[in-house]
């Protein structure tokens, strides 16, 4: 189940949704803003679509939870937040959907859904190791209530701090990506593809990791392989298209061949 998109970035769910399928999720249902739902359904015939109410800013409204709870309650993986921004009601929406999931459901929070949970460590920690967070440095600073300079100065320490505080696998996105889990395990990936900084790249990464979760990987393994697959797709695009200038959607057809050797 993917909950994503806003009036500002209505096409974002296409990137995450296709990445989910390209990584092997099998079936994807997308909850997105009603104004974009029909277009996304037409452009993405492989996905089921749930149109959602929006607030005055064009973000998914808190009352949209009622349209999602049944689907969220029976999904294997919930990916929430790509192409969204946090609003005052966003934490309520996230908390409602977290309560609706089954205990064994894996959850990935990104962008607006992640930032909205500032001050909600106790809520997130209840997920018992099935939670994955994918912030960039600015988002992690907001989530932890600190300055971004502190994240940049000590990314490993801050990623570990967040992993332990929230009981989650944390993917701290940057050219040098740090992955940390609550036990103190650390993974590190350094990309040589500067073009991965392009808009929508993080939406693709969320989908790749979510697809691997849907195939049964634990959150740490899904994060590690997902970051590697995303990074290697960027390297391939750099070689065939250019070091910069390739688009996030150019990564999508490269994903299956990178996933296949690993089951």
C-alpha positions as CSV (number, residue, x, y, z in Angstrom):
1,X,0.0,0.0,0.0
2,X,1.4,3.3,-1.1
3,X,0.1,6.6,0.4
4,X,1.7,9.4,-1.5
5,X,1.4,12.6,-3.6
6,X,0.1,16.1,-3.4
7,X,-1.2,18.9,-5.6
8,X,2.4,20.2,-5.8
9,X,3.9,16.9,-6.8
10,X,1.0,14.8,-8.3
11,X,3.2,12.6,-10.3
12,X,5.4,11.4,-7.4
13,X,3.3,8.3,-6.8
14,X,4.1,7.1,-10.3
15,X,7.8,6.9,-9.5
16,X,7.4,5.1,-6.2
17,X,4.6,2.9,-7.4
18,X,6.5,1.7,-10.5
19,X,9.7,1.2,-8.4
20,X,7.7,-1.0,-6.0
21,X,6.6,-3.2,-8.9
22,X,10.0,-3.2,-10.6
23,X,11.6,-4.4,-7.3
24,X,9.1,-7.3,-7.2
25,X,6.2,-6.2,-5.0
26,X,3.7,-8.0,-7.2
27,X,0.7,-5.8,-6.5
28,X,0.4,-2.2,-5.5
29,X,-2.5,-0.1,-4.4
30,X,-2.0,3.7,-4.4
31,X,-3.8,6.1,-2.2
32,X,-3.4,9.6,-3.6
33,X,-5.1,13.0,-4.0
34,X,-8.4,12.7,-5.8
35,X,-7.5,15.4,-8.3
36,X,-4.6,13.2,-9.6
37,X,-6.1,9.7,-9.1
38,X,-7.7,9.3,-12.5
39,X,-4.6,10.4,-14.4
40,X,-2.3,8.2,-12.3
41,X,-4.6,5.2,-12.8
42,X,-4.6,5.8,-16.6
43,X,-0.8,6.2,-16.7
44,X,-0.2,3.3,-14.4
45,X,-2.7,0.5,-15.3
46,X,-0.9,-2.1,-13.1
47,X,-1.9,-0.3,-9.9
48,X,-5.2,0.0,-8.1
49,X,-6.1,3.6,-7.1
50,X,-7.8,5.0,-4.0
51,X,-8.7,8.7,-4.4
52,X,-8.3,10.7,-1.3
53,X,-9.5,14.0,0.1
54,X,-7.1,16.9,0.4
55,X,-6.7,19.9,2.6
56,X,-6.5,23.5,1.5
57,X,-2.8,23.2,0.6
58,X,-3.3,20.2,-1.6
59,X,-1.9,17.7,0.8
60,X,-3.7,14.5,1.8
61,X,-6.2,15.4,4.5
62,X,-6.5,13.7,7.9
63,X,-10.0,12.4,7.1
64,X,-8.5,10.4,4.2
65,X,-7.6,7.8,6.8
66,X,-11.2,6.5,6.7
67,X,-10.8,5.6,3.0
68,X,-7.5,3.8,3.7
69,X,-7.8,1.9,6.9
70,X,-9.3,-1.3,5.4
71,X,-6.6,-1.5,2.7
72,X,-3.8,-0.6,5.2
73,X,-5.0,-3.3,7.6
74,X,-4.5,-6.1,5.0
75,X,-1.3,-5.0,3.3
76,X,2.1,-6.6,3.7
77,X,4.0,-3.3,3.4
78,X,2.9,0.3,3.9
79,X,5.0,3.0,2.2
80,X,3.8,6.5,3.2
81,X,4.9,10.0,2.4
82,X,6.7,10.2,-0.9
83,X,5.9,13.5,-2.7
84,X,4.2,15.0,0.4
85,X,5.0,17.8,2.8
86,X,4.1,17.7,6.5
87,X,1.1,19.8,7.7
88,X,-0.4,20.2,11.2
89,X,-2.7,17.3,10.6
90,X,-0.2,14.9,9.1
91,X,0.9,13.3,12.3
92,X,-2.8,12.4,13.0
93,X,-3.0,10.8,9.6
94,X,0.2,8.8,10.1
95,X,-0.8,7.6,13.6
96,X,-4.2,6.5,12.5
97,X,-2.8,4.4,9.6
98,X,-0.1,3.0,11.8
99,X,-2.7,1.8,14.3
100,X,-4.6,0.2,11.4
101,X,-1.7,-2.0,10.2
102,X,-1.2,-5.5,11.3
103,X,1.7,-6.2,13.8
104,X,3.7,-8.0,11.1
105,X,3.3,-5.2,8.5
106,X,6.5,-3.5,7.4
107,X,6.3,0.3,7.3
108,X,8.4,2.8,5.4
109,X,8.0,6.5,6.2
110,X,9.4,9.1,3.8
111,X,9.2,12.9,3.3
112,X,6.1,14.5,4.8
113,X,5.0,11.4,6.7
114,X,8.4,11.1,8.3
115,X,8.9,14.8,9.2
116,X,5.4,14.9,10.7
117,X,6.4,12.4,13.4
118,X,8.7,14.9,15.2
119,X,8.1,14.4,18.9
120,X,6.4,11.1,18.4
121,X,9.2,8.7,19.2
122,X,7.0,6.6,21.5
123,X,4.5,6.1,18.7
124,X,7.2,5.0,16.2
125,X,9.0,2.7,18.7
126,X,5.9,0.5,19.0
127,X,6.5,-1.0,15.6
128,X,8.9,-3.6,17.1
129,X,11.6,-3.5,14.4
130,X,9.3,-3.3,11.4
131,X,9.8,0.4,10.7
132,X,12.1,2.0,8.2
133,X,12.7,5.8,7.9
134,X,14.3,7.4,4.8
135,X,15.3,11.0,5.6
136,X,17.8,13.3,4.0
137,X,19.9,15.4,6.3
138,X,17.3,18.2,6.6
139,X,14.5,15.9,7.3
140,X,16.4,14.0,10.0
141,X,17.3,17.3,11.6
142,X,13.6,18.2,11.8
143,X,12.7,14.8,13.1
144,X,15.3,15.0,15.8
145,X,14.7,18.6,16.6
146,X,18.2,19.8,15.9
147,X,20.1,21.9,13.4
148,X,21.1,20.3,10.0
149,X,24.7,21.3,10.7
150,X,24.7,18.7,13.6
151,X,23.6,16.0,11.1
152,X,26.2,17.0,8.6
153,X,29.0,17.1,11.2
154,X,28.3,13.6,12.6
155,X,26.0,11.6,10.2
156,X,26.9,8.2,11.6
157,X,26.2,9.3,15.2
158,X,23.0,11.0,14.3
159,X,21.7,8.1,12.2
160,X,22.4,5.7,15.1
161,X,20.8,8.1,17.6
162,X,17.6,8.2,15.4
163,X,17.6,4.4,14.9
164,X,17.7,3.8,18.7
165,X,15.3,6.6,19.5
166,X,12.6,5.4,17.0
167,X,13.3,1.7,17.1
168,X,13.7,1.9,13.3
169,X,16.1,1.2,10.5
170,X,17.3,4.7,9.3
171,X,18.5,5.4,5.8
172,X,20.2,8.8,6.0
173,X,20.4,9.7,2.3
174,X,23.3,11.6,0.8
175,X,26.1,11.0,-1.6
176,X,27.5,8.9,1.2
177,X,24.4,7.1,2.6
178,X,24.4,5.8,6.1
179,X,22.1,2.9,7.2
180,X,21.7,2.3,10.9
181,X,19.5,-0.1,13.0
182,X,18.7,0.0,16.7
183,X,21.2,-2.7,17.5
184,X,24.0,-0.4,16.3
185,X,24.6,-2.2,12.9
186,X,25.9,0.2,10.3
187,X,25.9,0.0,6.5
188,X,27.5,2.5,4.2
189,X,27.2,3.2,0.5
190,X,29.0,5.9,-1.4
191,X,27.6,6.8,-4.8
192,X,29.7,7.9,-7.7
193,X,26.6,9.2,-9.6
194,X,26.0,12.8,-8.9
195,X,22.9,12.7,-11.1
196,X,21.1,10.8,-8.4
197,X,20.5,14.1,-6.7
198,X,17.8,14.7,-9.3
199,X,14.2,15.4,-8.2
200,X,12.2,12.2,-7.6
201,X,15.2,10.0,-7.0
202,X,14.2,9.6,-3.3
203,X,10.7,8.5,-4.4
204,X,12.3,5.8,-6.5
205,X,14.5,4.7,-3.6
206,X,11.5,4.4,-1.3
207,X,9.8,2.2,-3.9
208,X,12.8,-0.1,-4.3
209,X,13.1,-0.6,-0.6
210,X,9.4,-1.1,-0.3
211,X,9.4,-3.7,-3.0
212,X,12.1,-5.7,-1.3
213,X,10.2,-5.5,2.0
214,X,7.2,-6.9,0.1
215,X,9.3,-9.8,-1.1
216,X,10.0,-10.8,2.6
217,X,13.3,-9.0,3.4
218,X,13.8,-7.7,6.9
219,X,14.1,-3.9,7.1
220,X,17.9,-3.8,7.4
221,X,18.4,-6.1,4.4
222,X,15.8,-4.3,2.3
223,X,17.5,-0.9,3.1
224,X,21.0,-2.2,2.3
225,X,20.0,-3.9,-1.0
226,X,17.6,-1.1,-1.9
227,X,20.3,1.6,-1.5
228,X,22.8,-0.5,-3.5
229,X,20.3,-1.2,-6.3
230,X,19.3,2.5,-6.5
231,X,22.9,3.6,-6.5
232,X,24.0,1.1,-9.1
233,X,21.0,2.1,-11.3
234,X,22.4,5.7,-11.1
235,X,25.8,4.5,-12.1
236,X,24.3,2.7,-15.1
237,X,22.3,5.8,-16.1
238,X,25.5,7.9,-15.7
239,X,27.3,5.7,-18.2
240,X,24.5,5.5,-20.8
241,X,22.9,8.9,-20.5
242,X,25.3,11.3,-18.8
243,X,26.8,12.0,-15.4
244,X,24.0,14.5,-14.8
245,X,20.8,15.1,-16.6
246,X,19.2,11.7,-16.4
247,X,15.7,11.7,-14.7
248,X,14.4,9.7,-11.8
249,X,12.2,7.8,-14.2
250,X,15.2,6.7,-16.2
251,X,16.2,4.5,-13.2
252,X,13.0,2.5,-13.2
253,X,13.7,0.1,-16.2
254,X,17.2,-0.6,-14.7
255,X,15.9,-2.0,-11.4
256,X,14.7,-5.5,-12.4
257,X,18.1,-6.6,-13.7
258,X,19.8,-5.4,-10.6
259,X,17.2,-7.1,-8.3
260,X,17.2,-10.5,-10.2
261,X,20.7,-11.8,-9.2
262,X,19.6,-11.5,-5.5
263,X,16.4,-13.5,-5.7
